[in-house]
Amino acid sequence: MRLTDLLRPHLDGVATVVDATPGRLDLEPYLHLPDGVALRRGGQEDAVGEGELVLVCHGPDPELHGPESAVLSVLQRMRPGGRGVIVFGHRGPDLPYHRLLDALVAHHCQVLRAAPLDYVHLHAGAVFTRTDELLPPEDWFGRPVPAEGFATALRIADEYVLADLVSRSLRARVLDLERAAEESEATRGDGHGDGLAERLAAAEREKAQLSAALRGARDRVEVLQARVTMLEGSTSLRVGRALVSAARSPKRGATRLPRELYGLWRGRTHPGPATPRGTAPAAAPPAAPEPPAAAADDRLYLTYRAFTSTPRDRLVLAGVLTDATAADFAADAVVNRALPHDGVEVVRRTDPDALLVQLSACTGEGPWAHTGTGLAPDLDRGLAELLTEARRLGRACVLWRDAPVSSAPGLSRLAWDAVLDTDTGVRLTSLDPRADGRERLREVFRTDSTRVRLAELARRVGAPDPLAARRICVLAAPRDRAGISRLVGDVLSQRHRPAEVVVPDPAGLGELTAAGVTVRTGTPLAPWVADWTDLSEERPDTLLLDLMCAQEYSGADAVGSTPAGDDYTYVPELRPLLVRRSLHASGTPPELWARRGHRLFACCGKEPA
């Protein structure tokens, strides 16, 4: 909720809003007061009476939010009919309301409404008023409960006891879960560190043994090659070959044998072809090129694997994955599938952000079938080598448990840096917009899509976030106070909130910055651009959400509407509502986009009228 939404229902009869916040926080850009209501700063010593509403802040940072004494001072200066709003810098579970409760009661201040706020430094707000009689509270729908002294007090008392019971049990449950998570993480960290050290030491010993054996084998091969060369050049072998050749063909061999033996006798001290006496020795023929040495295994690997060298702005995975999962993940990440015969080289050459092992890839059909079941020890050993290589490179090893653990119990005995217990998500392209409906598309887009699952994985391993591809920049040019208020309202009401707003002048848009939206001048930096220059249009809160759903479903370069009302179909021309940044920066007129190969996708029903 925005502060103006919390404030406006309680401005009836209010002519002056007094900003009594002593900290560095400036609340004026958050208010958007209607005409007829003036804002006055200061008033730390003046009484607050009827027709006035005071703003005060309470938070963990005294320099930003102001000291707690400022709030207590305001409560002392409240007069009958005066109203106030306390904005809190504390998050909901950490809200220290008990420190203000006694002061509120002592100065006859009744809290009328409390709600969470969606800002970076402000997380909750409460509206209160100074009264000499108990005012009726509101029900869950915001309607006032009929005023009756005893019934109202009884309702408040009952709700207080029951709400305290529920909140106390929830707080205890949260504390237990946090404590259990800390203990589990500490235990896992100690065990993981000890086990990892032991495995690394064993791997180093095994590597040293294999290296020594390889050196010994190479030495023996060199000795054998030298012996073969010596034997092939010996006179005895050459005489024997000549005799065998003559024996196989007596008629021809008998005549050639004396010449061959005489040639061998002449060249016994200077190996090489004999030359007639008195003639210069003929130039030796050029040596035949030696056959190339057999390439090492890692070089052979490069003959059938190709990689690109580009700046790493996408999640890079090496994984034991099913065919379907690898295809789904490839839309939002660089996926290199590790096979049993080349998995170590895949990890070594690609240097992935994470080594991902999908449990269903080890239990179904495929090259890693029966891994972790005890039926394929060689595959278990190969998977352990993959994990060892990934950790040697400092990369995380993640188990994606999308199948029952009992189907491959051996995987649970391996040490993993993270475990994801969820399915691999749904790609929007696999849905039918007409059969599934807009709400299903929105639900999958926000919580169940493959991109959301990969974002959780990226967060665990510290890799680039795939959800960055959904960032939107809004272009606007508000000219007056009403335009600023309209822009802020439209942006903050969106269910898929823009990441940045680009305007000619950022003055007056502090509320957007406080809500986590970047406000600046210049050119867009987000991947997608929405032109909201015309602020007079009605924009529903699902506008950007539906446009982004359509883009992710279609993979189009621009999404918009058509005069014919086309919906979820590719069109040759449209009115752009969401455009790829590179296309927007090209300056090409929209009517030429389709002719130049850009994909245009129509989406209607939730676009501006």
Backbone torsions as a table, in degrees:
resi	resn	phi	psi	omega
1	MET	NA	146.7	175.5
2	ARG	-88.3	158.1	179.7
3	LEU	-64.7	-36.9	179.5
4	THR	-65.4	-32.8	177.6
5	ASP	-69.7	-32.9	176.2
6	LEU	-73.4	-33.0	-171.9
7	LEU	-83.5	-41.6	-168.4
8	ARG	-59.8	-40.4	179.7
9	PRO	-61.9	-12.9	-176.3
10	HIS	-113.7	19.6	178.7
11	LEU	-95.8	3.8	178.6
12	ASP	-66.5	127.0	-178.1
13	GLY	80.0	3.3	-179.5
14	VAL	-97.5	127.3	178.3
15	ALA	-106.5	-22.5	-175.7
16	THR	-137.2	132.0	172.3
17	VAL	-107.9	122.7	-176.4
18	VAL	-102.8	119.7	177.3
19	ASP	-90.8	101.6	-177.6
20	ALA	-106.0	23.2	178.9
21	THR	-78.5	120.4	-176.8
22	PRO	-86.9	-10.2	-177.1
23	GLY	-80.1	-170.4	-178.9
24	ARG	-78.8	-7.9	-176.4
25	LEU	-74.4	126.3	178.7
26	ASP	-103.5	114.7	-176.0
27	LEU	-91.9	-5.4	-176.3
28	GLU	-58.8	-43.3	179.9
29	PRO	-65.7	-12.5	-178.0
30	TYR	-88.3	-16.5	-164.8
31	LEU	-84.8	-51.1	-176.4
32	HIS	52.6	57.2	-175.9
33	LEU	-67.6	144.6	177.5
34	PRO	-73.2	166.6	177.3
35	ASP	-62.8	139.2	-179.0
36	GLY	97.3	-8.1	177.7
37	VAL	-114.6	118.3	-177.4
38	ALA	-95.4	152.7	177.0
39	LEU	-109.3	129.6	179.1
40	ARG	-127.3	132.2	179.6
41	ARG	-92.1	160.8	177.6
42	GLY	84.5	-137.3	-179.5
43	GLY	72.3	30.8	180.0
44	GLN	-70.0	-14.9	-177.5
45	GLU	-115.8	-10.4	-175.9
46	ASP	-84.5	149.6	175.7
47	ALA	-74.4	149.8	179.8
48	VAL	-111.3	110.9	-176.5
49	GLY	-117.3	-158.9	-176.7
50	GLU	-64.8	139.5	-178.2
51	GLY	86.5	3.8	179.8
52	GLU	-126.4	149.8	174.9
53	LEU	-133.7	128.7	-175.1
54	VAL	-107.6	140.8	176.3
55	LEU	-106.0	131.7	178.2
56	VAL	-143.7	153.7	-173.5
57	CYS	-124.5	145.2	178.1
58	HIS	-138.5	124.1	-176.4
59	GLY	-160.2	177.0	-176.3
60	PRO	-76.0	-17.9	-178.9
61	ASP	-105.7	103.1	-177.3
62	PRO	-60.5	-33.2	-179.1
63	GLU	-70.3	-35.0	-179.1
64	LEU	-86.6	-48.3	-174.7
65	HIS	-94.8	-17.3	-176.3
66	GLY	96.0	160.1	-178.8
67	PRO	-76.2	160.9	178.3
68	GLU	-66.2	-28.1	179.9
69	SER	-61.5	-27.9	178.6
70	ALA	-66.0	-38.4	178.3
71	VAL	-67.2	-43.8	179.6
72	LEU	-63.7	-35.4	178.3
73	SER	-65.7	-39.6	178.4
74	VAL	-64.8	-42.1	180.0
75	LEU	-62.4	-33.4	178.1
76	GLN	-68.6	-28.5	-175.4
77	ARG	-93.9	6.7	179.3
78	MET	-75.1	137.9	178.1
79	ARG	-118.6	159.6	-178.2
80	PRO	-52.9	132.0	-179.0
81	GLY	91.9	-16.9	178.9
82	GLY	-74.5	147.9	-178.8
83	ARG	-123.1	162.6	179.7
84	GLY	-154.6	161.9	176.2
85	VAL	-132.4	125.8	174.0
86	ILE	-105.0	121.7	174.3
87	VAL	-103.2	135.7	-172.7
88	PHE	-109.5	135.6	172.6
89	GLY	-88.1	-2.3	177.6
90	HIS	-86.8	147.3	172.9
91	ARG	-75.3	161.1	-173.2
92	GLY	-49.0	-54.0	-178.0
93	PRO	-66.3	-20.9	-176.8
94	ASP	-102.0	10.0	-176.2
95	LEU	-67.8	117.1	-177.6
96	PRO	-87.6	60.0	-176.6
97	TYR	-64.7	-24.4	-178.1
98	HIS	-64.6	-21.5	-179.4
99	ARG	-78.8	-16.9	179.2
100	LEU	-109.0	-12.8	-173.3
101	LEU	-61.7	-44.7	-179.0
102	ASP	-63.8	-39.8	179.4
103	ALA	-67.3	-37.6	177.2
104	LEU	-62.4	-45.1	-179.4
105	VAL	-68.0	-41.0	-177.6
106	ALA	-63.7	-30.2	-178.4
107	HIS	-105.8	20.8	173.9
108	HIS	56.6	43.4	178.6
109	CYS	-105.8	122.6	-179.7
110	GLN	-105.7	130.6	177.7
111	VAL	-80.0	121.6	-177.5
112	LEU	-91.0	-34.2	-176.1
113	ARG	-158.8	144.5	175.2
114	ALA	-138.3	140.1	-176.0
115	ALA	-153.8	153.3	175.2
116	PRO	-74.3	149.0	177.9
117	LEU	-116.5	144.2	-174.3
118	ASP	-102.1	67.9	178.4
119	TYR	-129.9	166.5	-178.2
120	VAL	-72.1	-43.2	-175.7
121	HIS	-107.4	-4.5	178.7
122	LEU	-127.9	125.3	-172.9
123	HIS	-119.5	-7.6	179.7
124	ALA	-161.6	160.8	178.3
125	GLY	-149.5	150.8	-179.4
126	ALA	-137.8	132.9	176.7
127	VAL	-99.2	132.1	179.4
128	PHE	-135.7	164.4	178.2
129	THR	-143.5	151.4	176.4
130	ARG	-88.9	120.1	-175.2
131	THR	-141.3	153.3	176.9
132	ASP	-101.8	-1.9	176.6
133	GLU	-139.6	155.0	-176.5
134	LEU	-71.4	123.9	178.8
135	LEU	-89.4	147.2	-179.5
136	PRO	-68.1	136.3	177.2
137	PRO	-77.2	177.0	177.9
138	GLU	-103.7	149.1	176.7
139	ASP	-83.3	-170.8	-175.3
140	TRP	-66.3	-18.2	-179.0
141	PHE	-99.7	7.2	178.3
142	GLY	83.5	7.6	179.4
143	ARG	-91.9	138.4	-179.6
144	PRO	-67.6	137.7	176.2
145	VAL	-75.1	138.8	179.6
146	PRO	-52.0	133.5	-174.3
147	ALA	-75.7	122.7	172.8
148	GLU	-155.9	118.5	-169.1
149	GLY	-48.5	-59.0	-175.6
150	PHE	-67.6	-43.3	-178.6
151	ALA	-63.9	-39.4	179.2
152	THR	-65.2	-48.1	179.4
153	ALA	-62.0	-40.2	179.8
154	LEU	-64.7	-40.9	178.9
155	ARG	-63.7	-43.8	179.8
156	ILE	-63.3	-42.7	-179.2
157	ALA	-64.8	-44.1	179.8
158	ASP	-63.5	-45.8	-178.8
159	GLU	-64.7	-35.6	178.9
160	TYR	-62.3	-46.3	-177.8
161	VAL	-65.8	-45.5	-178.6
162	LEU	-67.6	-42.3	178.5
163	ALA	-64.0	-36.8	177.7
164	ASP	-66.7	-37.2	177.0
165	LEU	-61.6	-48.3	-178.6
166	VAL	-65.5	-47.2	-176.8
167	SER	-66.8	-34.7	180.0
168	ARG	-66.3	-42.9	178.3
169	SER	-65.6	-38.1	178.2
170	LEU	-66.2	-41.3	178.0
171	ARG	-63.6	-41.6	177.9
172	ALA	-63.3	-39.9	179.0
173	ARG	-64.5	-41.4	178.6
174	VAL	-63.6	-42.8	178.8
175	LEU	-63.6	-40.2	178.6
176	ASP	-64.2	-42.9	-179.9
177	LEU	-65.3	-41.6	178.4
178	GLU	-63.7	-42.3	179.6
179	ARG	-65.1	-43.2	179.0
180	ALA	-63.9	-39.3	179.4
181	ALA	-65.2	-41.5	178.5
182	GLU	-64.2	-44.5	179.5
183	GLU	-64.7	-41.7	179.6
184	SER	-63.9	-41.5	-179.8
185	GLU	-66.3	-40.5	178.9
186	ALA	-65.3	-44.4	178.8
187	THR	-63.2	-45.0	180.0
188	ARG	-64.2	-38.2	179.9
189	GLY	-65.4	-42.4	178.4
190	ASP	-65.2	-49.3	-179.4
191	GLY	-64.1	-39.9	-179.9
192	HIS	-64.6	-40.2	-179.6
193	GLY	-66.8	-43.4	179.6
194	ASP	-65.2	-47.9	-179.8
195	GLY	-62.5	-39.2	179.9
196	LEU	-65.3	-41.2	179.2
197	ALA	-63.0	-42.1	179.8
198	GLU	-64.8	-43.3	-179.9
199	ARG	-65.6	-38.6	178.3
200	LEU	-65.2	-41.5	178.3
201	ALA	-63.5	-43.2	178.4
202	ALA	-63.8	-39.5	178.7
203	ALA	-64.9	-39.3	178.4
204	GLU	-65.1	-41.1	178.1
205	ARG	-64.2	-43.7	178.4
206	GLU	-63.1	-39.6	178.5
207	LYS	-63.3	-42.3	179.1
208	ALA	-63.7	-41.0	178.6
209	GLN	-64.2	-44.2	179.4
210	LEU	-65.1	-38.9	178.1
211	SER	-63.8	-42.0	178.2
212	ALA	-63.9	-42.8	178.5
213	ALA	-63.9	-38.3	179.4
214	LEU	-66.4	-41.2	177.8
215	ARG	-63.2	-41.9	178.0
216	GLY	-62.0	-41.5	179.4
217	ALA	-64.8	-41.5	179.0
218	ARG	-63.7	-39.8	178.0
219	ASP	-62.2	-43.8	179.2
220	ARG	-63.7	-39.3	178.2
221	VAL	-63.1	-41.3	179.4
222	GLU	-64.1	-40.5	177.9
223	VAL	-62.5	-44.7	180.0
224	LEU	-64.6	-39.2	177.6
225	GLN	-63.6	-39.9	178.2
226	ALA	-64.5	-40.5	179.2
227	ARG	-65.3	-42.2	179.2
228	VAL	-62.3	-43.1	178.8
229	THR	-62.0	-41.9	179.7
230	MET	-64.3	-43.0	-179.3
231	LEU	-66.7	-41.1	-179.6
232	GLU	-64.8	-27.9	-179.5
233	GLY	-92.5	-1.5	-177.3
234	SER	-74.9	149.8	179.6
235	THR	-66.9	-36.8	-178.9
236	SER	-59.0	-45.6	180.0
237	LEU	-64.5	-41.0	-177.8
238	ARG	-67.7	-38.8	176.4
239	VAL	-64.7	-42.6	179.2
240	GLY	-60.7	-42.9	177.7
241	ARG	-61.2	-40.5	179.1
242	ALA	-63.8	-41.1	179.6
243	LEU	-66.7	-42.1	179.3
244	VAL	-63.7	-41.0	178.6
245	SER	-63.8	-40.9	178.2
246	ALA	-67.2	-35.7	-179.5
247	ALA	-68.3	-34.2	-179.5
248	ARG	-70.6	-31.1	-179.9
249	SER	-132.6	80.9	-173.1
250	PRO	-58.8	-41.1	-175.5
251	LYS	-62.3	-51.4	-178.8
252	ARG	-80.9	-36.7	-177.4
253	GLY	-68.2	-32.9	-178.7
254	ALA	-63.5	-33.9	-179.5
255	THR	-79.7	-30.4	-177.7
256	ARG	-87.4	-21.7	-173.3
257	LEU	-60.0	-45.3	180.0
258	PRO	-60.7	-40.7	-179.8
259	ARG	-64.2	-41.9	-179.8
260	GLU	-65.3	-41.3	179.6
261	LEU	-67.0	-38.3	177.9
262	TYR	-64.8	-40.3	177.7
263	GLY	-63.3	-39.8	176.8
264	LEU	-64.3	-38.6	179.0
265	TRP	-65.9	-40.6	179.9
266	ARG	-65.7	-34.2	-176.1
267	GLY	-100.9	22.5	-176.8
268	ARG	-70.1	-30.2	178.7
269	THR	-97.5	-23.1	178.0
270	HIS	-126.1	87.6	-177.5
271	PRO	-55.5	142.7	178.7
272	GLY	137.6	172.2	-178.0
273	PRO	-66.6	137.4	178.9
274	ALA	-73.1	145.8	179.7
275	THR	-119.9	143.3	178.5
276	PRO	-60.0	148.7	-179.3
277	ARG	-66.7	139.5	178.7
278	GLY	88.9	-0.2	178.8
279	THR	-118.2	149.9	178.5
280	ALA	-72.6	143.4	179.3
281	PRO	-63.3	138.3	-179.3
282	ALA	-68.6	150.0	178.4
283	ALA	-63.1	138.4	-178.8
284	ALA	-67.0	136.9	178.0
285	PRO	-63.5	150.6	179.5
286	PRO	-60.5	140.2	-178.5
287	ALA	-66.3	139.1	177.6
288	ALA	-67.6	139.7	-180.0
289	PRO	-61.9	135.8	179.9
290	GLU	-70.0	141.2	177.6
291	PRO	-63.6	142.0	-179.1
292	PRO	-60.7	140.6	178.3
293	ALA	-63.3	149.9	179.1
294	ALA	-62.0	129.4	-178.5
295	ALA	-68.4	149.8	177.4
296	ALA	-66.2	164.3	-176.5
297	ASP	-59.7	-38.8	-177.5
298	ASP	-68.3	-27.8	177.3
299	ARG	-77.5	-38.8	174.5
300	LEU	-57.7	-33.4	179.9
301	TYR	-60.4	-38.9	-177.1
302	LEU	-70.5	-13.3	-179.3
303	THR	-74.9	-18.2	179.2
304	TYR	-129.4	12.0	174.2
305	ARG	-128.5	133.3	179.7
306	ALA	-122.1	140.6	-180.0
307	PHE	-132.4	153.5	178.2
308	THR	-109.1	149.2	179.1
309	SER	-109.7	100.3	-179.1
310	THR	-136.5	160.6	176.0
311	PRO	-57.5	136.6	-175.8
312	ARG	-81.5	95.8	175.4
313	ASP	-118.0	6.6	177.8
314	ARG	-127.2	157.9	175.7
315	LEU	-66.5	128.2	179.8
316	VAL	-112.2	123.9	-175.8
317	LEU	-123.9	140.9	163.9
318	ALA	-114.7	127.2	-169.7
319	GLY	-149.8	156.5	168.1
320	VAL	-96.1	96.4	-168.9
321	LEU	-130.9	156.9	171.8
322	THR	-76.6	165.7	179.6
323	ASP	-61.1	-44.7	-177.5
324	ALA	-65.7	-43.0	-179.8
325	THR	-65.5	-42.5	178.6
326	ALA	-60.9	-39.7	178.4
327	ALA	-67.7	-39.8	179.5
328	ASP	-67.3	-44.0	-178.2
329	PHE	-68.9	-28.4	-176.6
330	ALA	-64.7	-17.5	178.2
331	ALA	-71.8	-23.7	-175.7
332	ASP	-127.2	0.8	-178.4
333	ALA	-150.8	162.9	172.8
334	VAL	-88.2	115.9	-173.1
335	VAL	-113.8	124.0	174.2
336	ASN	-120.3	111.2	-177.2
337	ARG	-77.5	131.3	179.1
338	ALA	-94.5	124.9	177.4
339	LEU	-104.3	161.1	-175.8
340	PRO	-57.9	-31.8	-175.7
341	HIS	-88.2	-16.2	-177.1
342	ASP	-135.1	15.1	-175.2
343	GLY	-60.9	-41.4	-179.4
344	VAL	-63.4	-40.7	179.5
345	GLU	-68.8	-34.9	176.6
346	VAL	-60.6	-46.9	179.5
347	VAL	-64.6	-42.1	-176.3
348	ARG	-69.2	-40.1	-174.6
349	ARG	-81.4	-35.0	-175.8
350	THR	-88.8	-19.6	-178.5
351	ASP	47.3	64.0	-172.8
352	PRO	-72.6	164.1	172.5
353	ASP	-69.8	-29.6	-180.0
354	ALA	-157.2	149.5	168.9
355	LEU	-96.6	116.3	-173.2
356	LEU	-109.0	126.0	178.1
357	VAL	-117.2	117.1	179.8
358	GLN	-92.7	126.3	-174.3
359	LEU	-63.1	-39.4	-179.0
360	SER	-66.7	-22.6	176.1
361	ALA	-73.0	-17.7	179.6
362	CYS	-96.0	-8.6	-178.0
363	THR	-113.8	-20.5	-179.7
364	GLY	-93.4	-149.6	177.7
365	GLU	-87.5	152.4	179.5
366	GLY	137.8	178.4	-176.5
367	PRO	-66.4	-23.2	-179.6
368	TRP	-102.5	16.9	-179.1
369	ALA	-59.2	140.6	177.9
370	HIS	74.7	9.2	174.1
371	THR	-68.5	134.4	179.5
372	GLY	82.7	-0.9	179.1
373	THR	-96.7	-9.0	-176.9
374	GLY	87.6	-3.0	-179.1
375	LEU	-91.8	-11.8	-178.6
376	ALA	-136.4	79.4	-177.7
377	PRO	-60.9	-32.0	179.9
378	ASP	-66.5	-36.5	176.6
379	LEU	-69.5	-38.6	176.0
380	ASP	-60.6	-41.9	179.5
381	ARG	-66.7	-39.0	177.7
382	GLY	-65.5	-39.1	177.6
383	LEU	-65.8	-39.7	177.2
384	ALA	-62.2	-37.1	177.1
385	GLU	-65.6	-37.2	177.2
386	LEU	-61.2	-46.9	-179.7
387	LEU	-63.1	-39.5	179.2
388	THR	-63.6	-42.8	179.8
389	GLU	-66.4	-40.9	179.2
390	ALA	-63.0	-41.3	179.8
391	ARG	-71.6	-31.3	175.8
392	ARG	-62.5	-32.3	177.7
393	LEU	-85.1	-2.5	-179.6
394	GLY	78.8	24.2	-178.5
395	ARG	-103.3	151.5	-177.2
396	ALA	-78.2	147.4	175.7
397	CYS	-113.0	121.1	-172.2
398	VAL	-122.3	132.9	174.4
399	LEU	-102.3	123.3	179.2
400	TRP	-100.9	99.6	-176.0
401	ARG	-88.2	86.9	177.6
402	ASP	-103.8	16.4	178.5
403	ALA	-145.5	165.1	-179.8
404	PRO	-58.1	139.7	-179.3
405	VAL	-62.8	-32.0	-176.6
406	SER	-66.8	-17.8	-179.3
407	SER	-73.6	-22.3	176.2
408	ALA	-145.8	71.6	-174.0
409	PRO	-64.8	-23.0	-179.0
410	GLY	-65.5	-24.5	180.0
411	LEU	-68.3	-31.0	-178.5
412	SER	-69.4	-19.3	-179.8
413	ARG	-82.5	-10.8	176.4
414	LEU	-83.0	155.3	-179.1
415	ALA	-89.2	122.2	-178.9
416	TRP	-116.3	144.8	176.0
417	ASP	-77.5	-25.6	178.3
418	ALA	-156.9	150.7	177.7
419	VAL	-131.5	127.0	178.2
420	LEU	-109.2	116.4	179.2
421	ASP	-101.4	79.9	179.4
422	THR	-162.9	169.7	175.4
423	ASP	-79.2	176.0	-176.5
424	THR	-87.7	5.9	175.3
425	GLY	87.1	178.3	-176.8
426	VAL	-123.3	132.4	173.4
427	ARG	-82.3	135.1	-178.2
428	LEU	-60.9	-27.7	-179.8
429	THR	-66.3	-18.3	179.7
430	SER	-85.8	-4.2	-179.3
431	LEU	-93.2	159.6	174.3
432	ASP	-109.1	108.0	-175.4
433	PRO	-57.6	-33.8	-177.9
434	ARG	-76.6	-37.4	-179.2
435	ALA	-80.8	-40.5	-177.0
436	ASP	-82.9	-29.4	178.6
437	GLY	87.5	162.4	-177.9
438	ARG	-64.6	-39.0	-176.9
439	GLU	-64.8	-36.8	178.1
440	ARG	-66.6	-41.3	177.2
441	LEU	-60.8	-43.9	179.9
442	ARG	-64.0	-41.6	-178.9
443	GLU	-64.1	-45.0	178.9
444	VAL	-64.8	-42.1	-179.2
445	PHE	-59.0	-41.4	-172.7
446	ARG	-85.2	-34.7	-169.9
447	THR	-128.3	-25.8	-169.5
448	ASP	-120.6	8.9	-177.2
449	SER	-79.9	160.4	176.9
450	THR	-59.9	-36.5	-179.7
451	ARG	-64.9	-36.8	177.3
452	VAL	-66.5	-40.2	178.2
453	ARG	-64.0	-42.7	178.6
454	LEU	-66.6	-31.6	177.1
455	ALA	-64.3	-38.2	176.5
456	GLU	-65.0	-40.5	176.7
457	LEU	-64.1	-43.8	-180.0
458	ALA	-62.6	-36.8	178.8
459	ARG	-66.0	-36.3	-179.3
460	ARG	-69.0	-34.9	-173.4
461	VAL	-105.1	0.9	178.5
462	GLY	70.7	39.6	-178.3
463	ALA	-106.1	169.7	176.6
464	PRO	-56.2	137.6	-174.8
465	ASP	-80.8	120.1	176.9
466	PRO	-62.6	-24.2	179.9
467	LEU	-70.6	-9.7	175.3
468	ALA	-63.5	-21.7	177.2
469	ALA	-70.3	-9.4	179.1
470	ARG	-98.8	3.9	-176.7
471	ARG	-70.7	138.2	-176.0
472	ILE	-123.4	140.1	172.9
473	CYS	-108.1	131.1	176.9
474	VAL	-101.5	126.6	175.3
475	LEU	-97.3	127.0	-178.5
476	ALA	-148.6	163.7	178.8
477	ALA	-147.2	71.1	179.4
478	PRO	-66.2	138.1	-174.4
479	ARG	-103.4	-20.2	-176.4
480	ASP	-148.0	-175.3	-177.5
481	ARG	-63.5	-37.9	178.9
482	ALA	-66.4	-39.3	178.2
483	GLY	-65.1	-39.1	177.6
484	ILE	-63.0	-44.9	179.9
485	SER	-62.9	-39.9	179.8
486	ARG	-66.9	-42.1	179.4
487	LEU	-63.0	-46.9	-179.1
488	VAL	-61.7	-42.9	179.5
489	GLY	-63.2	-43.2	-180.0
490	ASP	-65.5	-41.8	-177.3
491	VAL	-67.8	-48.1	-174.9
492	LEU	-74.7	-15.7	178.2
493	SER	-85.8	-12.2	-176.8
494	GLN	-66.9	134.7	178.0
495	ARG	-72.6	-25.3	168.3
496	HIS	-113.2	94.0	-168.8
497	ARG	-73.9	138.2	176.4
498	PRO	-62.5	152.2	178.6
499	ALA	-85.2	-28.2	-178.2
500	GLU	-150.9	154.5	176.3
501	VAL	-127.5	124.9	-179.2
502	VAL	-108.2	121.1	-177.3
503	VAL	-134.7	159.4	175.6
504	PRO	-64.7	-34.5	-178.0
505	ASP	-139.3	116.3	-177.3
506	PRO	-79.3	2.9	-178.5
507	ALA	-61.4	136.6	177.0
508	GLY	86.2	1.9	-177.3
509	LEU	-109.9	29.9	-179.7
510	GLY	-63.8	-27.6	179.8
511	GLU	-65.4	-35.1	176.9
512	LEU	-64.4	-43.3	177.5
513	THR	-61.8	-41.1	179.0
514	ALA	-65.8	-25.7	179.1
515	ALA	-87.3	3.9	177.1
516	GLY	92.2	9.2	178.4
517	VAL	-96.9	127.7	179.6
518	THR	-74.0	127.5	177.5
519	VAL	-117.0	126.4	-178.4
520	ARG	-160.8	177.5	175.1
521	THR	-110.0	167.0	177.6
522	GLY	111.9	-145.8	-177.6
523	THR	-103.5	154.1	179.9
524	PRO	-65.2	147.2	175.7
525	LEU	-113.8	-19.6	179.7
526	ALA	-72.4	156.0	-178.5
527	PRO	-64.8	-22.6	-175.7
528	TRP	-127.0	148.7	-175.0
529	VAL	-128.1	132.0	173.4
530	ALA	-120.5	123.2	-177.5
531	ASP	-89.4	109.1	177.9
532	TRP	-113.7	38.1	-179.0
533	THR	-61.0	-38.0	178.3
534	ASP	-86.2	101.2	-177.3
535	LEU	-84.2	0.5	179.7
536	SER	-83.0	-10.0	-178.7
537	GLU	-76.3	149.5	175.4
538	GLU	-86.0	122.0	-179.1
539	ARG	-119.8	112.8	179.3
540	PRO	-68.5	163.8	-176.6
541	ASP	-71.7	-11.3	178.9
542	THR	-100.1	8.1	-174.2
543	LEU	-58.8	-59.8	-176.6
544	LEU	-67.2	-31.8	177.7
545	LEU	-63.7	-46.3	179.9
546	ASP	-68.1	-38.4	178.5
547	LEU	-65.1	-40.8	-179.5
548	MET	-71.2	-33.5	174.2
549	CYS	-62.0	-44.6	179.8
550	ALA	-63.9	-38.7	-179.7
551	GLN	-67.2	-44.7	-178.3
552	GLU	-68.6	-29.8	176.2
553	TYR	-70.0	-39.6	-171.9
554	SER	-98.6	-26.6	-172.8
555	GLY	71.1	23.8	-176.1
556	ALA	-77.1	163.9	176.8
557	ASP	-90.0	-18.4	178.5
558	ALA	-151.5	140.7	178.1
559	VAL	-125.5	137.6	-179.2
560	GLY	-168.7	-161.8	-176.7
561	SER	-117.0	161.0	178.0
562	THR	-126.7	155.6	177.6
563	PRO	-60.7	-28.3	-178.7
564	ALA	-80.7	-4.9	180.0
565	GLY	73.6	30.8	177.7
566	ASP	-61.5	143.5	-177.2
567	ASP	-135.1	125.9	178.4
568	TYR	51.8	58.3	176.2
569	THR	-153.3	152.8	177.5
570	TYR	-78.8	138.3	-176.3
571	VAL	-132.8	158.3	178.8
572	PRO	-81.9	-15.8	-178.1
573	GLU	-158.1	145.8	-179.0
574	LEU	-157.0	171.7	171.1
575	ARG	-92.8	111.1	-171.3
576	PRO	-70.3	132.8	174.0
577	LEU	-116.3	-25.2	177.8
578	LEU	-143.2	122.3	-171.8
579	VAL	-130.5	141.9	173.9
580	ARG	-62.7	140.5	-173.5
581	ARG	-59.5	-42.2	-179.3
582	SER	-63.5	-37.8	178.0
583	LEU	-69.6	-39.4	178.3
584	HIS	-65.5	-38.6	-178.5
585	ALA	-75.1	-16.5	-178.0
586	SER	-70.1	-23.6	-179.4
587	GLY	78.4	7.5	179.5
588	THR	-72.7	133.0	178.2
589	PRO	-60.7	144.1	-178.2
590	PRO	-58.1	-30.1	-178.8
591	GLU	-69.9	-12.3	179.3
592	LEU	-103.9	-0.9	-175.1
593	TRP	-62.1	-48.7	-177.2
594	ALA	-64.5	-35.4	-179.2
595	ARG	-66.6	-25.4	-179.1
596	ARG	-97.5	16.0	171.9
597	GLY	91.6	6.9	179.4
598	HIS	-84.5	142.2	-178.7
599	ARG	-89.1	129.4	-179.1
600	LEU	-117.3	132.2	-174.9
601	PHE	-128.1	130.4	-177.9
602	ALA	-93.7	138.1	177.8
603	CYS	-142.6	120.3	-178.4
604	CYS	-124.2	174.4	177.6
605	GLY	103.4	-29.8	-179.4
606	LYS	-130.8	12.3	178.8
607	GLU	-88.6	165.8	179.5
608	PRO	-58.7	147.8	178.0
609	ALA	-68.1	NA	NA
